[in-house]
Each structure stands twice: as structure tokens, then as C-alpha cells.
Amino acid sequence: MVKKFFAGGYVFLVLAFMYAPILFLIIFSFTDTTVLGMWNGFTFKLYGKVFDNRELMNALWNTVLLAFTSAVCSTVLGTVGAVGIFYSKKRTQKVLNGLSQIPVVNAEVVTAISLALTFVFVLGRGKLNFGTLLLGHMVLATPFVVLSVTPRLKQMDPNLYEAALDLGATPARALFKVVLPDILPGIFSGFMLAVTLSLDDYIITQFTRDSTFKTLSVYIYDQTKKALPNEIRALCAMIFLIMVLVVVFLNFRASRKNQKVRQNF
Amino acid sequence: MIKLSRKNLVIPYALFLALFVVAPLLVILYLSFTDSNGAFTFGNFAKFFGDPTYITTFLYSLAIAVLTTLLCLLLAYPVAYILARSKWNKKMILVLLFVMPMWINFVLRIAALRELLNLLGLVGQSTGFLKTVIGMVYDFLPFMILPLYTTLIKMDKSVLEAASDLGANNRQVFFKAVVPLSLPGIVSGITMVFMPSMTCYVVSDVLSERTFEVLGNLIERNYMDNWNFASAIAIVLLVIIGIVMLFTYRFEDHDVNARGGGLW
């Protein structure tokens, strides 16, 4: 009993450490003092201020646009790549899986500078644009898509594809109608990973972006050079809320799916 | 014409890897061994290893990485162990709670931590090192918890029961069975924490108010003015990564779940 109490307490303490900074900002998002830690009466003023901050709204929009575009591109490229690797010769498989590991294990700053210098080499100085940034995020995310899809392919029953061919499906049709539905969960988790990697990224963004294109990470990083504007607290609260909603929604969906599976048995 | 067969699907991805992963590494390799006129030289490396300030930064980065990794391991192992052993049927939610901070923008989290540490009185230049370590642990802890949890939850419980049936006490079961069996998770966690904490200059920049540098800062600072030198530092980092991989690859848990993929 005592042991259990200590175990629970320990887990709670570590959780507290991980949430304290965020909760701290959220609490003080309901007061509009400029100095953090001072309380000046309850107000939602800062929430309005977030939407009035043009630069911040612009950065938010850029972040979402980039995350969505790069996740879609990475997911398509990674899924097609994973299927291709799966049906390739052993040696090709080995080489490509090895190469896929490079961006995963490499330090982000090394990936970033190598890409940036290559782009500068090819395009010239000051020519970085949305395309180079997009490619940077794809390098970050695509290997993770491959890593999420591959296990699904391995679990697949190989006879199904052959059966589809025997029943007269063209290879393309068999891929779309048989293989694709089977690996869909892997594709989805790859996509979500790609979105989160892109939303979170600062270093690769900083090296490969056009200097006028700011994402949320870049905006906040720039703001940390001075005192943090107080509307950032409200922003933090809203991001936290959205995240909690997404997690609850996904969990709800997952548990309903589980129930359905159980009912079928 | 190329026939659209399943095998050919690999071509776009292979091209992508060649152009945007392999070629860039060759570019920095070339740049690191040349001077600004394109002539072959060892000068960039000589500059790095010959200058005490660079070596100091290098050693500090190494110290931060080792310390962060150790602290993460010490903090995360009990958490992962408790979560994996708990019978509470809501434990997936608990695991999720540990991962959720990763989905809040990383720079925002670090900025929040800075505000909190400032309020707690950790200010001034002398606290740069301490604050950087706290920030790295704060940021990378989930990367240690997840792989540990995935290996611990997969562990065959009957092996542990066998150990205690054969007379091992709780402590012996833990150190002679649980820890060795969770080695893949430990190694996986170490590789995921060690390298980023050596190079993630955002943490040191924001938390130390730019008074304290890690290797990543050197690359970032030299990137625009001196490509060749910045590339040389990147190559040094690559060699370190290579060495770490060489030692750890055999043990590692190559399950994507260990990297947070299975949560979706």
C-alpha cells in the first residue's frame, strides 16, 4: 500500500514537472499584467489580443499551411516509398532502409545546415523559398511515414494481392483496393507524426525558410530575445485546449472502434 | 517506358533520399575539406580543434548531453516501470499524459519554462548551465519514457516470475532480469536524448539568455559567414553520431512505437 502510494506520488511529481511551465502560463493568461506572476484581476483581454496581433496570426497561418502541405506530401511519398521498398529486392530494401535512418538519427542542426547549403549551392544566396522549406520538412517527416507504414505491410496477408490479380484486377487496382485499405492505419499514424513533427520544428525551418516567412516557432523564438508579449500566454492556453480536444476525440474514436471489434466477435 | 509495377514505386522515394539526404551530406563533406576558394584544406578542422574556446564549447556540450541523458534515464525509468506494471486499466491515458507536452510547440514550451524559472529566481549568467540542463531534461524526457515503456510492456512476465521462483529477491529480479531485458529500450532512449541535447541550441539560447552555447550554436552562428567552418563542425557531429550508432545499433529497439508512432 505504502509502495503504491510512493509510486503514484512519484509519477505525479514527474508529471507536475512536465506540466508546470504550461499550466503556469495558462493561469496567468486570465489576467492582463505585462509582468508574469502578477495578478491584476480576471479578464479575457489577452485572448482578444492574440487575434489582433497580425504578425502572430500570420505566423500561425503559415505554420498550419506548412504542416498540412508537408504532411500530405510526406505521407504520399512515404507510403508509395514504403510499398515500393516492401516489394523490392533484399539489397535495395537494406540500402533504402539504412538511408531512411539517416534523418531520424542525425542531429537536426546537421540535417538543416546540409540542406540549406545544398539549396544555396544550387539556387544561390537569398533564394530560399517555400519550396525549400517544404522539402526540409519532408526530409524530417517522410522517413517516419515509411517507418509507420512498413510494419502494416509486413502484417498483411500476401495472398490477398495475388488473389485480386487472379480475379482479374490490374496491379494498380489491386494496390488501391487491396493493399491500401490494409495499410491505412499505418498511413494515418504516419500522417499525424508528420503533422506534429512539422508543427514542432524550429531548427530546420530556420535554416531553409525564406527570411520573410515566419512560422510560430520562429515568431516565439524571436520574441524570447526580449520579454515575452503577454498574449503568448493566451495562445499557449488555446493550443493546450485544442490539443486536449484532439486527444480526447481520438481516444473516444479508438475506444468506440474497440467496442465494435468486440461486438463482432 | 518504365512499367508501373510495384517495384518501381520505390523510385520517387529513392530519388528523394539521394537528392535531399545523401547529396547534402556530400556537400557539407566537400565544404568542410575546402577553404572559401575551393582549395583542399584541413584548416577548418584545425581551427576547431586548435581553438580553446571551441573546445570548451565542445566539452560543455558533451557534459550537457551526458548529464541530460543520465537525468532523463534516472527520472524516466521508474515512471516507465510503474506505468508498465500498473494494473489500472486507464494506464494508456497516463502514458498519453506524458507524451502530450510534445504536441505543444517546442519553442513555446521552452519559453514557458524560462518564464517559470525566472520567477523562481533562477536568473543571472552563472545559472546558464543549470537552466540549460533543466530545459533539456524537460524537453527530452518523453523521448526517454516512451521507448522504455514500450520495451517494459512487451517484456515476458513469466521470465520475471521464474526469477523469483528460483529464489531471487525483488532487487535481484529488477537488476538481473528487468534491467538487462529492457536494454533495447534504454539504448533507444539514450540515442534519442543524447544527440539532440548536444546540439539543440534553441534550449540553451532561450534559457541562458544567449550567455551559454552548445555545438549547435557554433554551426548556426558560422553558417552564413563561414560555410566551410560550419560544415566542418557538422562533420565532427556526424562522426560522433556515427560512433554512437556503431555502439548502439545492435541493441536498439527498432519499433516505431518506441518513437511515439503507435499512439495514433
Interface residues (C-beta under 8 A of the other chain):
Chain A: A7 Y10 V11 V14 L15 F17 M18 Y19 A20 P21 I22 F24 L25 L36 G37 L77 G78 V80 G81 A82 V83 G84 I85 Y87 S88 T92 L96 L99 S100 I102 P103 V104 V105 N106 A107 E108 V109 V110 T111 I113 S114 L115 A116 L117 T118 V120 F121 L135 M138 V139 T142 F144 V146 L147 S148 T150 P151 P171 A172 L175 F188 S189 G190 M192 L193 T196 L199 D200 D201 Y202 I203 Q206 F207 L216 S217 I220 Y221 Q223 T224 K225 L228 I232 L235 C236 I239 F240 M243 V244 V247 L250 N251
Chain B: L4 S5 R6 K7 N8 L9 V10 I11 P12 Y13 A14 F16 L17 F20 V21 V22 A23 P24 L25 V27 I28 L31 L75 P78 V79 I82 L83 S86 I93 L94 L96 L97 F98 M100 P101 M102 W103 I104 N105 F106 V107 L108 R109 I110 A111 A112 L113 R114 E115 L116 N118 L119 Y138 L141 P142 T191 M195 P196 M198 T199 C200 Y201 V202 D205 V206 R210 L215 G216 I219 E220 Y223 W227 A230 S231 A234 L237 L238 I241 M245 V256 R259 G260 G261 G262 L263 W264
